[in-house]
Amino acid sequence: MIHKLVSAPINMVIKIGEKIQEEADKELYDLPTIQQKLIQLQMMYELGEIPEEAFQEKEDELLARYEIAKRREMEQWEEMTKKKE
């Protein structure tokens, strides 16, 4: 009984942490969001609002996130198709 009283708050903190991580990953690796940011970045560069070095750095970061997001999407798709079999 005491074990449950002590572990309940810890379990709640763990669940909250997992939910925060899930939401952060969703924001960080959301394909439409990344695509929109790439478009905005390109427009800013073409309008001369940011220098080429900053553009390249941010573009590299966004493209790396895009690759991870696509890989995650493919993994999820494969898992779903395996479950159906």
PDB file of N, CA, C and O in Angstrom:
ATOM      1  N   MET A   1       0.828  -1.198   0.000  1.00  0.00           N
ATOM      2  CA  MET A   1       0.000   0.000   0.000  1.00  0.00           C
ATOM      3  C   MET A   1       0.868   1.257   0.000  1.00  0.00           C
ATOM      4  O   MET A   1       0.629   2.178  -0.781  1.00  0.00           O
ATOM      5  N   ILE A   2       1.863   1.296   0.862  1.00  0.00           N
ATOM      6  CA  ILE A   2       2.746   2.456   0.923  1.00  0.00           C
ATOM      7  C   ILE A   2       3.505   2.599  -0.396  1.00  0.00           C
ATOM      8  O   ILE A   2       3.749   3.709  -0.868  1.00  0.00           O
ATOM      9  N   HIS A   3       3.874   1.459  -0.983  1.00  0.00           N
ATOM     10  CA  HIS A   3       4.587   1.484  -2.259  1.00  0.00           C
ATOM     11  C   HIS A   3       3.748   2.201  -3.324  1.00  0.00           C
ATOM     12  O   HIS A   3       4.277   2.985  -4.112  1.00  0.00           O
ATOM     13  N   LYS A   4       2.448   1.928  -3.341  1.00  0.00           N
ATOM     14  CA  LYS A   4       1.570   2.568  -4.318  1.00  0.00           C
ATOM     15  C   LYS A   4       1.473   4.065  -4.068  1.00  0.00           C
ATOM     16  O   LYS A   4       1.429   4.848  -5.018  1.00  0.00           O
ATOM     17  N   LEU A   5       1.440   4.473  -2.811  1.00  0.00           N
ATOM     18  CA  LEU A   5       1.359   5.896  -2.487  1.00  0.00           C
ATOM     19  C   LEU A   5       2.626   6.645  -2.905  1.00  0.00           C
ATOM     20  O   LEU A   5       2.569   7.798  -3.334  1.00  0.00           O
ATOM     21  N   VAL A   6       3.753   5.978  -2.773  1.00  0.00           N
ATOM     22  CA  VAL A   6       5.026   6.600  -3.126  1.00  0.00           C
ATOM     23  C   VAL A   6       5.240   6.595  -4.640  1.00  0.00           C
ATOM     24  O   VAL A   6       5.723   7.579  -5.200  1.00  0.00           O
ATOM     25  N   SER A   7       4.890   5.516  -5.290  1.00  0.00           N
ATOM     26  CA  SER A   7       5.164   5.397  -6.728  1.00  0.00           C
ATOM     27  C   SER A   7       4.146   6.135  -7.598  1.00  0.00           C
ATOM     28  O   SER A   7       4.451   6.454  -8.747  1.00  0.00           O
ATOM     29  N   ALA A   8       2.966   6.410  -7.093  1.00  0.00           N
ATOM     30  CA  ALA A   8       1.942   7.085  -7.901  1.00  0.00           C
ATOM     31  C   ALA A   8       2.417   8.440  -8.411  1.00  0.00           C
ATOM     32  O   ALA A   8       2.280   8.713  -9.603  1.00  0.00           O
ATOM     33  N   PRO A   9       2.977   9.309  -7.547  1.00  0.00           N
ATOM     34  CA  PRO A   9       3.460  10.600  -8.075  1.00  0.00           C
ATOM     35  C   PRO A   9       4.593  10.428  -9.082  1.00  0.00           C
ATOM     36  O   PRO A   9       4.670  11.184 -10.050  1.00  0.00           O
ATOM     37  N   ILE A  10       5.455   9.471  -8.878  1.00  0.00           N
ATOM     38  CA  ILE A  10       6.559   9.224  -9.800  1.00  0.00           C
ATOM     39  C   ILE A  10       6.015   8.764 -11.153  1.00  0.00           C
ATOM     40  O   ILE A  10       6.460   9.226 -12.204  1.00  0.00           O
ATOM     41  N   ASN A  11       5.055   7.855 -11.110  1.00  0.00           N
ATOM     42  CA  ASN A  11       4.444   7.377 -12.363  1.00  0.00           C
ATOM     43  C   ASN A  11       3.750   8.514 -13.112  1.00  0.00           C
ATOM     44  O   ASN A  11       3.789   8.570 -14.341  1.00  0.00           O
ATOM     45  N   MET A  12       3.117   9.415 -12.366  1.00  0.00           N
ATOM     46  CA  MET A  12       2.436  10.557 -12.985  1.00  0.00           C
ATOM     47  C   MET A  12       3.461  11.473 -13.663  1.00  0.00           C
ATOM     48  O   MET A  12       3.225  11.938 -14.778  1.00  0.00           O
ATOM     49  N   VAL A  13       4.571  11.733 -13.018  1.00  0.00           N
ATOM     50  CA  VAL A  13       5.624  12.571 -13.597  1.00  0.00           C
ATOM     51  C   VAL A  13       6.175  11.910 -14.864  1.00  0.00           C
ATOM     52  O   VAL A  13       6.421  12.591 -15.859  1.00  0.00           O
ATOM     53  N   ILE A  14       6.365  10.613 -14.832  1.00  0.00           N
ATOM     54  CA  ILE A  14       6.865   9.886 -16.006  1.00  0.00           C
ATOM     55  C   ILE A  14       5.868   9.997 -17.162  1.00  0.00           C
ATOM     56  O   ILE A  14       6.269  10.235 -18.301  1.00  0.00           O
ATOM     57  N   LYS A  15       4.588   9.830 -16.883  1.00  0.00           N
ATOM     58  CA  LYS A  15       3.566   9.921 -17.937  1.00  0.00           C
ATOM     59  C   LYS A  15       3.500  11.335 -18.520  1.00  0.00           C
ATOM     60  O   LYS A  15       3.339  11.507 -19.728  1.00  0.00           O
ATOM     61  N   ILE A  16       3.624  12.335 -17.661  1.00  0.00           N
ATOM     62  CA  ILE A  16       3.613  13.722 -18.139  1.00  0.00           C
ATOM     63  C   ILE A  16       4.838  13.967 -19.021  1.00  0.00           C
ATOM     64  O   ILE A  16       4.732  14.591 -20.077  1.00  0.00           O
ATOM     65  N   GLY A  17       5.990  13.480 -18.590  1.00  0.00           N
ATOM     66  CA  GLY A  17       7.215  13.625 -19.376  1.00  0.00           C
ATOM     67  C   GLY A  17       7.098  12.953 -20.728  1.00  0.00           C
ATOM     68  O   GLY A  17       7.541  13.505 -21.735  1.00  0.00           O
ATOM     69  N   GLU A  18       6.508  11.768 -20.765  1.00  0.00           N
ATOM     70  CA  GLU A  18       6.320  11.060 -22.030  1.00  0.00           C
ATOM     71  C   GLU A  18       5.398  11.835 -22.963  1.00  0.00           C
ATOM     72  O   GLU A  18       5.639  11.905 -24.168  1.00  0.00           O
ATOM     73  N   LYS A  19       4.340  12.417 -22.401  1.00  0.00           N
ATOM     74  CA  LYS A  19       3.391  13.193 -23.209  1.00  0.00           C
ATOM     75  C   LYS A  19       4.062  14.445 -23.775  1.00  0.00           C
ATOM     76  O   LYS A  19       3.854  14.797 -24.936  1.00  0.00           O
ATOM     77  N   ILE A  20       4.864  15.111 -22.952  1.00  0.00           N
ATOM     78  CA  ILE A  20       5.592  16.298 -23.419  1.00  0.00           C
ATOM     79  C   ILE A  20       6.544  15.923 -24.541  1.00  0.00           C
ATOM     80  O   ILE A  20       6.637  16.631 -25.543  1.00  0.00           O
ATOM     81  N   GLN A  21       7.255  14.808 -24.377  1.00  0.00           N
ATOM     82  CA  GLN A  21       8.186  14.351 -25.408  1.00  0.00           C
ATOM     83  C   GLN A  21       7.447  14.037 -26.706  1.00  0.00           C
ATOM     84  O   GLN A  21       7.916  14.365 -27.796  1.00  0.00           O
ATOM     85  N   GLU A  22       6.300  13.405 -26.575  1.00  0.00           N
ATOM     86  CA  GLU A  22       5.492  13.056 -27.744  1.00  0.00           C
ATOM     87  C   GLU A  22       5.046  14.315 -28.496  1.00  0.00           C
ATOM     88  O   GLU A  22       5.123  14.366 -29.724  1.00  0.00           O
ATOM     89  N   GLU A  23       4.585  15.316 -27.766  1.00  0.00           N
ATOM     90  CA  GLU A  23       4.128  16.557 -28.386  1.00  0.00           C
ATOM     91  C   GLU A  23       5.295  17.324 -29.023  1.00  0.00           C
ATOM     92  O   GLU A  23       5.149  17.899 -30.102  1.00  0.00           O
ATOM     93  N   ALA A  24       6.435  17.328 -28.359  1.00  0.00           N
ATOM     94  CA  ALA A  24       7.615  18.003 -28.910  1.00  0.00           C
ATOM     95  C   ALA A  24       8.068  17.316 -30.200  1.00  0.00           C
ATOM     96  O   ALA A  24       8.405  17.985 -31.176  1.00  0.00           O
ATOM     97  N   ASP A  25       8.074  15.993 -30.202  1.00  0.00           N
ATOM     98  CA  ASP A  25       8.448  15.250 -31.411  1.00  0.00           C
ATOM     99  C   ASP A  25       7.472  15.535 -32.543  1.00  0.00           C
ATOM    100  O   ASP A  25       7.874  15.671 -33.698  1.00  0.00           O
ATOM    101  N   LYS A  26       6.194  15.623 -32.207  1.00  0.00           N
ATOM    102  CA  LYS A  26       5.181  15.901 -33.215  1.00  0.00           C
ATOM    103  C   LYS A  26       5.445  17.264 -33.866  1.00  0.00           C
ATOM    104  O   LYS A  26       5.371  17.402 -35.087  1.00  0.00           O
ATOM    105  N   GLU A  27       5.746  18.249 -33.052  1.00  0.00           N
ATOM    106  CA  GLU A  27       6.027  19.589 -33.568  1.00  0.00           C
ATOM    107  C   GLU A  27       7.325  19.621 -34.362  1.00  0.00           C
ATOM    108  O   GLU A  27       7.400  20.245 -35.421  1.00  0.00           O
ATOM    109  N   LEU A  28       8.329  18.956 -33.854  1.00  0.00           N
ATOM    110  CA  LEU A  28       9.650  18.984 -34.475  1.00  0.00           C
ATOM    111  C   LEU A  28       9.683  18.212 -35.788  1.00  0.00           C
ATOM    112  O   LEU A  28      10.405  18.584 -36.714  1.00  0.00           O
ATOM    113  N   TYR A  29       8.905  17.143 -35.868  1.00  0.00           N
ATOM    114  CA  TYR A  29       8.970  16.263 -37.043  1.00  0.00           C
ATOM    115  C   TYR A  29       7.656  16.193 -37.822  1.00  0.00           C
ATOM    116  O   TYR A  29       7.371  15.183 -38.466  1.00  0.00           O
ATOM    117  N   ASP A  30       6.867  17.244 -37.769  1.00  0.00           N
ATOM    118  CA  ASP A  30       5.622  17.319 -38.525  1.00  0.00           C
ATOM    119  C   ASP A  30       5.941  17.737 -39.961  1.00  0.00           C
ATOM    120  O   ASP A  30       6.410  18.852 -40.191  1.00  0.00           O
ATOM    121  N   LEU A  31       5.691  16.855 -40.919  1.00  0.00           N
ATOM    122  CA  LEU A  31       6.060  17.103 -42.318  1.00  0.00           C
ATOM    123  C   LEU A  31       5.474  18.399 -42.893  1.00  0.00           C
ATOM    124  O   LEU A  31       6.220  19.182 -43.481  1.00  0.00           O
ATOM    125  N   PRO A  32       4.181  18.653 -42.748  1.00  0.00           N
ATOM    126  CA  PRO A  32       3.648  19.911 -43.297  1.00  0.00           C
ATOM    127  C   PRO A  32       4.293  21.155 -42.674  1.00  0.00           C
ATOM    128  O   PRO A  32       4.523  22.149 -43.364  1.00  0.00           O
ATOM    129  N   THR A  33       4.579  21.100 -41.391  1.00  0.00           N
ATOM    130  CA  THR A  33       5.220  22.231 -40.728  1.00  0.00           C
ATOM    131  C   THR A  33       6.622  22.451 -41.282  1.00  0.00           C
ATOM    132  O   THR A  33       7.014  23.587 -41.553  1.00  0.00           O
ATOM    133  N   ILE A  34       7.367  21.384 -41.448  1.00  0.00           N
ATOM    134  CA  ILE A  34       8.724  21.489 -41.984  1.00  0.00           C
ATOM    135  C   ILE A  34       8.678  22.029 -43.413  1.00  0.00           C
ATOM    136  O   ILE A  34       9.478  22.892 -43.775  1.00  0.00           O
ATOM    137  N   GLN A  35       7.753  21.528 -44.219  1.00  0.00           N
ATOM    138  CA  GLN A  35       7.631  22.008 -45.597  1.00  0.00           C
ATOM    139  C   GLN A  35       7.307  23.502 -45.630  1.00  0.00           C
ATOM    140  O   GLN A  35       7.862  24.246 -46.438  1.00  0.00           O
ATOM    141  N   GLN A  36       6.416  23.928 -44.758  1.00  0.00           N
ATOM    142  CA  GLN A  36       6.050  25.346 -44.701  1.00  0.00           C
ATOM    143  C   GLN A  36       7.246  26.194 -44.286  1.00  0.00           C
ATOM    144  O   GLN A  36       7.463  27.276 -44.832  1.00  0.00           O
ATOM    145  N   LYS A  37       8.011  25.711 -43.333  1.00  0.00           N
ATOM    146  CA  LYS A  37       9.194  26.456 -42.892  1.00  0.00           C
ATOM    147  C   LYS A  37      10.246  26.539 -43.992  1.00  0.00           C
ATOM    148  O   LYS A  37      10.931  27.555 -44.119  1.00  0.00           O
ATOM    149  N   LEU A  38      10.380  25.481 -44.788  1.00  0.00           N
ATOM    150  CA  LEU A  38      11.305  25.521 -45.920  1.00  0.00           C
ATOM    151  C   LEU A  38      10.876  26.569 -46.951  1.00  0.00           C
ATOM    152  O   LEU A  38      11.711  27.297 -47.487  1.00  0.00           O
ATOM    153  N   ILE A  39       9.591  26.639 -47.221  1.00  0.00           N
ATOM    154  CA  ILE A  39       9.068  27.626 -48.164  1.00  0.00           C
ATOM    155  C   ILE A  39       9.310  29.043 -47.642  1.00  0.00           C
ATOM    156  O   ILE A  39       9.760  29.918 -48.382  1.00  0.00           O
ATOM    157  N   GLN A  40       9.008  29.259 -46.367  1.00  0.00           N
ATOM    158  CA  GLN A  40       9.223  30.576 -45.771  1.00  0.00           C
ATOM    159  C   GLN A  40      10.701  30.957 -45.812  1.00  0.00           C
ATOM    160  O   GLN A  40      11.047  32.098 -46.117  1.00  0.00           O
ATOM    161  N   LEU A  41      11.553  30.012 -45.507  1.00  0.00           N
ATOM    162  CA  LEU A  41      12.987  30.262 -45.522  1.00  0.00           C
ATOM    163  C   LEU A  41      13.451  30.653 -46.923  1.00  0.00           C
ATOM    164  O   LEU A  41      14.221  31.599 -47.087  1.00  0.00           O
ATOM    165  N   GLN A  42      12.982  29.923 -47.925  1.00  0.00           N
ATOM    166  CA  GLN A  42      13.340  30.227 -49.316  1.00  0.00           C
ATOM    167  C   GLN A  42      12.886  31.635 -49.691  1.00  0.00           C
ATOM    168  O   GLN A  42      13.628  32.382 -50.330  1.00  0.00           O
ATOM    169  N   MET A  43      11.689  31.989 -49.301  1.00  0.00           N
ATOM    170  CA  MET A  43      11.164  33.320 -49.611  1.00  0.00           C
ATOM    171  C   MET A  43      12.000  34.404 -48.926  1.00  0.00           C
ATOM    172  O   MET A  43      12.321  35.426 -49.534  1.00  0.00           O
ATOM    173  N   MET A  44      12.347  34.176 -47.668  1.00  0.00           N
ATOM    174  CA  MET A  44      13.158  35.147 -46.939  1.00  0.00           C
ATOM    175  C   MET A  44      14.515  35.341 -47.624  1.00  0.00           C
ATOM    176  O   MET A  44      15.013  36.462 -47.730  1.00  0.00           O
ATOM    177  N   TYR A  45      15.093  34.256 -48.075  1.00  0.00           N
ATOM    178  CA  TYR A  45      16.392  34.331 -48.753  1.00  0.00           C
ATOM    179  C   TYR A  45      16.272  35.083 -50.078  1.00  0.00           C
ATOM    180  O   TYR A  45      17.084  35.956 -50.384  1.00  0.00           O
ATOM    181  N   GLU A  46      15.256  34.735 -50.852  1.00  0.00           N
ATOM    182  CA  GLU A  46      15.075  35.375 -52.157  1.00  0.00           C
ATOM    183  C   GLU A  46      14.769  36.867 -52.033  1.00  0.00           C
ATOM    184  O   GLU A  46      15.105  37.651 -52.920  1.00  0.00           O
ATOM    185  N   LEU A  47      14.130  37.253 -50.929  1.00  0.00           N
ATOM    186  CA  LEU A  47      13.829  38.670 -50.709  1.00  0.00           C
ATOM    187  C   LEU A  47      14.997  39.415 -50.057  1.00  0.00           C
ATOM    188  O   LEU A  47      14.913  40.617 -49.805  1.00  0.00           O
ATOM    189  N   GLY A  48      16.076  38.694 -49.789  1.00  0.00           N
ATOM    190  CA  GLY A  48      17.258  39.314 -49.205  1.00  0.00           C
ATOM    191  C   GLY A  48      17.144  39.602 -47.717  1.00  0.00           C
ATOM    192  O   GLY A  48      17.895  40.414 -47.176  1.00  0.00           O
ATOM    193  N   GLU A  49      16.198  38.932 -47.054  1.00  0.00           N
ATOM    194  CA  GLU A  49      15.985  39.163 -45.635  1.00  0.00           C
ATOM    195  C   GLU A  49      17.003  38.430 -44.754  1.00  0.00           C
ATOM    196  O   GLU A  49      17.229  38.814 -43.606  1.00  0.00           O
ATOM    197  N   ILE A  50      17.610  37.380 -45.296  1.00  0.00           N
ATOM    198  CA  ILE A  50      18.636  36.643 -44.553  1.00  0.00           C
ATOM    199  C   ILE A  50      19.831  36.386 -45.468  1.00  0.00           C
ATOM    200  O   ILE A  50      19.670  36.225 -46.677  1.00  0.00           O
ATOM    201  N   PRO A  51      21.027  36.348 -44.888  1.00  0.00           N
ATOM    202  CA  PRO A  51      22.210  36.077 -45.711  1.00  0.00           C
ATOM    203  C   PRO A  51      22.277  34.599 -46.123  1.00  0.00           C
ATOM    204  O   PRO A  51      21.628  33.740 -45.526  1.00  0.00           O
ATOM    205  N   GLU A  52      23.067  34.338 -47.143  1.00  0.00           N
ATOM    206  CA  GLU A  52      23.168  32.977 -47.676  1.00  0.00           C
ATOM    207  C   GLU A  52      23.650  31.982 -46.625  1.00  0.00           C
ATOM    208  O   GLU A  52      23.160  30.854 -46.573  1.00  0.00           O
ATOM    209  N   GLU A  53      24.591  32.381 -45.799  1.00  0.00           N
ATOM    210  CA  GLU A  53      25.126  31.477 -44.769  1.00  0.00           C
ATOM    211  C   GLU A  53      24.030  31.050 -43.789  1.00  0.00           C
ATOM    212  O   GLU A  53      23.929  29.872 -43.443  1.00  0.00           O
ATOM    213  N   ALA A  54      23.220  31.995 -43.347  1.00  0.00           N
ATOM    214  CA  ALA A  54      22.116  31.672 -42.430  1.00  0.00           C
ATOM    215  C   ALA A  54      21.084  30.794 -43.129  1.00  0.00           C
ATOM    216  O   ALA A  54      20.536  29.868 -42.531  1.00  0.00           O
ATOM    217  N   PHE A  55      20.824  31.094 -44.397  1.00  0.00           N
ATOM    218  CA  PHE A  55      19.890  30.294 -45.181  1.00  0.00           C
ATOM    219  C   PHE A  55      20.363  28.846 -45.272  1.00  0.00           C
ATOM    220  O   PHE A  55      19.592  27.922 -45.010  1.00  0.00           O
ATOM    221  N   GLN A  56      21.625  28.647 -45.640  1.00  0.00           N
ATOM    222  CA  GLN A  56      22.169  27.298 -45.784  1.00  0.00           C
ATOM    223  C   GLN A  56      22.107  26.525 -44.469  1.00  0.00           C
ATOM    224  O   GLN A  56      21.746  25.349 -44.447  1.00  0.00           O
ATOM    225  N   GLU A  57      22.460  27.191 -43.386  1.00  0.00           N
ATOM    226  CA  GLU A  57      22.459  26.542 -42.072  1.00  0.00           C
ATOM    227  C   GLU A  57      21.053  26.088 -41.679  1.00  0.00           C
ATOM    228  O   GLU A  57      20.857  24.949 -41.254  1.00  0.00           O
ATOM    229  N   LYS A  58      20.087  26.979 -41.823  1.00  0.00           N
ATOM    230  CA  LYS A  58      18.706  26.649 -41.450  1.00  0.00           C
ATOM    231  C   LYS A  58      18.117  25.613 -42.410  1.00  0.00           C
ATOM    232  O   LYS A  58      17.375  24.724 -41.991  1.00  0.00           O
ATOM    233  N   GLU A  59      18.447  25.728 -43.683  1.00  0.00           N
ATOM    234  CA  GLU A  59      17.943  24.766 -44.660  1.00  0.00           C
ATOM    235  C   GLU A  59      18.467  23.361 -44.344  1.00  0.00           C
ATOM    236  O   GLU A  59      17.717  22.386 -44.402  1.00  0.00           O
ATOM    237  N   ASP A  60      19.747  23.267 -44.013  1.00  0.00           N
ATOM    238  CA  ASP A  60      20.333  21.966 -43.658  1.00  0.00           C
ATOM    239  C   ASP A  60      19.616  21.362 -42.453  1.00  0.00           C
ATOM    240  O   ASP A  60      19.322  20.167 -42.426  1.00  0.00           O
ATOM    241  N   GLU A  61      19.341  22.204 -41.459  1.00  0.00           N
ATOM    242  CA  GLU A  61      18.637  21.725 -40.263  1.00  0.00           C
ATOM    243  C   GLU A  61      17.240  21.215 -40.615  1.00  0.00           C
ATOM    244  O   GLU A  61      16.838  20.135 -40.184  1.00  0.00           O
ATOM    245  N   LEU A  62      16.513  21.996 -41.396  1.00  0.00           N
ATOM    246  CA  LEU A  62      15.151  21.603 -41.776  1.00  0.00           C
ATOM    247  C   LEU A  62      15.136  20.346 -42.637  1.00  0.00           C
ATOM    248  O   LEU A  62      14.266  19.491 -42.472  1.00  0.00           O
ATOM    249  N   LEU A  63      16.087  20.230 -43.548  1.00  0.00           N
ATOM    250  CA  LEU A  63      16.144  19.034 -44.388  1.00  0.00           C
ATOM    251  C   LEU A  63      16.491  17.793 -43.576  1.00  0.00           C
ATOM    252  O   LEU A  63      15.987  16.707 -43.862  1.00  0.00           O
ATOM    253  N   ALA A  64      17.342  17.938 -42.571  1.00  0.00           N
ATOM    254  CA  ALA A  64      17.653  16.802 -41.693  1.00  0.00           C
ATOM    255  C   ALA A  64      16.401  16.382 -40.922  1.00  0.00           C
ATOM    256  O   ALA A  64      16.119  15.191 -40.789  1.00  0.00           O
ATOM    257  N   ARG A  65      15.656  17.361 -40.419  1.00  0.00           N
ATOM    258  CA  ARG A  65      14.401  17.044 -39.716  1.00  0.00           C
ATOM    259  C   ARG A  65      13.403  16.392 -40.663  1.00  0.00           C
ATOM    260  O   ARG A  65      12.678  15.477 -40.272  1.00  0.00           O
ATOM    261  N   TYR A  66      13.363  16.862 -41.913  1.00  0.00           N
ATOM    262  CA  TYR A  66      12.455  16.298 -42.907  1.00  0.00           C
ATOM    263  C   TYR A  66      12.783  14.825 -43.161  1.00  0.00           C
ATOM    264  O   TYR A  66      11.884  13.987 -43.235  1.00  0.00           O
ATOM    265  N   GLU A  67      14.068  14.516 -43.294  1.00  0.00           N
ATOM    266  CA  GLU A  67      14.479  13.130 -43.523  1.00  0.00           C
ATOM    267  C   GLU A  67      14.074  12.236 -42.357  1.00  0.00           C
ATOM    268  O   GLU A  67      13.590  11.123 -42.565  1.00  0.00           O
ATOM    269  N   ILE A  68      14.267  12.713 -41.148  1.00  0.00           N
ATOM    270  CA  ILE A  68      13.881  11.940 -39.966  1.00  0.00           C
ATOM    271  C   ILE A  68      12.368  11.738 -39.957  1.00  0.00           C
ATOM    272  O   ILE A  68      11.883  10.638 -39.690  1.00  0.00           O
ATOM    273  N   ALA A  69      11.633  12.797 -40.248  1.00  0.00           N
ATOM    274  CA  ALA A  69      10.171  12.713 -40.256  1.00  0.00           C
ATOM    275  C   ALA A  69       9.682  11.717 -41.306  1.00  0.00           C
ATOM    276  O   ALA A  69       8.766  10.936 -41.048  1.00  0.00           O
ATOM    277  N   LYS A  70      10.296  11.748 -42.489  1.00  0.00           N
ATOM    278  CA  LYS A  70       9.905  10.812 -43.547  1.00  0.00           C
ATOM    279  C   LYS A  70      10.209   9.372 -43.143  1.00  0.00           C
ATOM    280  O   LYS A  70       9.408   8.468 -43.380  1.00  0.00           O
ATOM    281  N   ARG A  71      11.378   9.169 -42.530  1.00  0.00           N
ATOM    282  CA  ARG A  71      11.749   7.830 -42.080  1.00  0.00           C
ATOM    283  C   ARG A  71      10.758   7.328 -41.028  1.00  0.00           C
ATOM    284  O   ARG A  71      10.337   6.171 -41.065  1.00  0.00           O
ATOM    285  N   ARG A  72      10.387   8.208 -40.088  1.00  0.00           N
ATOM    286  CA  ARG A  72       9.398   7.828 -39.066  1.00  0.00           C
ATOM    287  C   ARG A  72       8.054   7.484 -39.704  1.00  0.00           C
ATOM    288  O   ARG A  72       7.393   6.524 -39.308  1.00  0.00           O
ATOM    289  N   GLU A  73       7.664   8.276 -40.691  1.00  0.00           N
ATOM    290  CA  GLU A  73       6.405   8.021 -41.385  1.00  0.00           C
ATOM    291  C   GLU A  73       6.430   6.654 -42.060  1.00  0.00           C
ATOM    292  O   GLU A  73       5.457   5.904 -41.982  1.00  0.00           O
ATOM    293  N   MET A  74       7.527   6.332 -42.715  1.00  0.00           N
ATOM    294  CA  MET A  74       7.663   5.035 -43.387  1.00  0.00           C
ATOM    295  C   MET A  74       7.646   3.892 -42.383  1.00  0.00           C
ATOM    296  O   MET A  74       7.040   2.852 -42.640  1.00  0.00           O
ATOM    297  N   GLU A  75       8.309   4.074 -41.232  1.00  0.00           N
ATOM    298  CA  GLU A  75       8.315   3.042 -40.193  1.00  0.00           C
ATOM    299  C   GLU A  75       6.908   2.806 -39.661  1.00  0.00           C
ATOM    300  O   GLU A  75       6.500   1.664 -39.449  1.00  0.00           O
ATOM    301  N   GLN A  76       6.164   3.894 -39.445  1.00  0.00           N
ATOM    302  CA  GLN A  76       4.785   3.760 -38.973  1.00  0.00           C
ATOM    303  C   GLN A  76       3.933   3.048 -40.015  1.00  0.00           C
ATOM    304  O   GLN A  76       3.109   2.199 -39.672  1.00  0.00           O
ATOM    305  N   TRP A  77       4.125   3.385 -41.270  1.00  0.00           N
ATOM    306  CA  TRP A  77       3.376   2.751 -42.354  1.00  0.00           C
ATOM    307  C   TRP A  77       3.664   1.255 -42.403  1.00  0.00           C
ATOM    308  O   TRP A  77       2.750   0.444 -42.552  1.00  0.00           O
ATOM    309  N   GLU A  78       4.945   0.896 -42.275  1.00  0.00           N
ATOM    310  CA  GLU A  78       5.325  -0.516 -42.291  1.00  0.00           C
ATOM    311  C   GLU A  78       4.720  -1.262 -41.113  1.00  0.00           C
ATOM    312  O   GLU A  78       4.264  -2.395 -41.267  1.00  0.00           O
ATOM    313  N   GLU A  79       4.711  -0.642 -39.940  1.00  0.00           N
ATOM    314  CA  GLU A  79       4.112  -1.278 -38.759  1.00  0.00           C
ATOM    315  C   GLU A  79       2.626  -1.500 -38.973  1.00  0.00           C
ATOM    316  O   GLU A  79       2.098  -2.556 -38.623  1.00  0.00           O
ATOM    317  N   MET A  80       1.949  -0.517 -39.543  1.00  0.00           N
ATOM    318  CA  MET A  80       0.511  -0.656 -39.777  1.00  0.00           C
ATOM    319  C   MET A  80       0.215  -1.763 -40.771  1.00  0.00           C
ATOM    320  O   MET A  80      -0.741  -2.517 -40.588  1.00  0.00           O
ATOM    321  N   THR A  81       1.013  -1.875 -41.813  1.00  0.00           N
ATOM    322  CA  THR A  81       0.756  -2.902 -42.812  1.00  0.00           C
ATOM    323  C   THR A  81       1.084  -4.285 -42.270  1.00  0.00           C
ATOM    324  O   THR A  81       0.435  -5.259 -42.654  1.00  0.00           O
ATOM    325  N   LYS A  82       2.072  -4.400 -41.388  1.00  0.00           N
ATOM    326  CA  LYS A  82       2.376  -5.673 -40.784  1.00  0.00           C
ATOM    327  C   LYS A  82       1.267  -6.153 -39.852  1.00  0.00           C
ATOM    328  O   LYS A  82       0.975  -7.346 -39.780  1.00  0.00           O
ATOM    329  N   LYS A  83       0.651  -5.202 -39.136  1.00  0.00           N
ATOM    330  CA  LYS A  83      -0.424  -5.547 -38.219  1.00  0.00           C
ATOM    331  C   LYS A  83      -1.652  -6.066 -38.962  1.00  0.00           C
ATOM    332  O   LYS A  83      -2.389  -6.908 -38.447  1.00  0.00           O
ATOM    333  N   LYS A  84      -1.865  -5.563 -40.166  1.00  0.00           N
ATOM    334  CA  LYS A  84      -3.030  -5.976 -40.946  1.00  0.00           C
ATOM    335  C   LYS A  84      -2.884  -7.389 -41.525  1.00  0.00           C
ATOM    336  O   LYS A  84      -3.873  -8.043 -41.854  1.00  0.00           O
ATOM    337  N   GLU A  85      -1.642  -7.841 -41.640  1.00  0.00           N
ATOM    338  CA  GLU A  85      -1.421  -9.166 -42.238  1.00  0.00           C
ATOM    339  C   GLU A  85      -1.731 -10.289 -41.308  1.00  0.00           C
ATOM    340  O   GLU A  85      -1.590 -11.455 -41.678  1.00  0.00           O
TER     341      GLU A  85
END
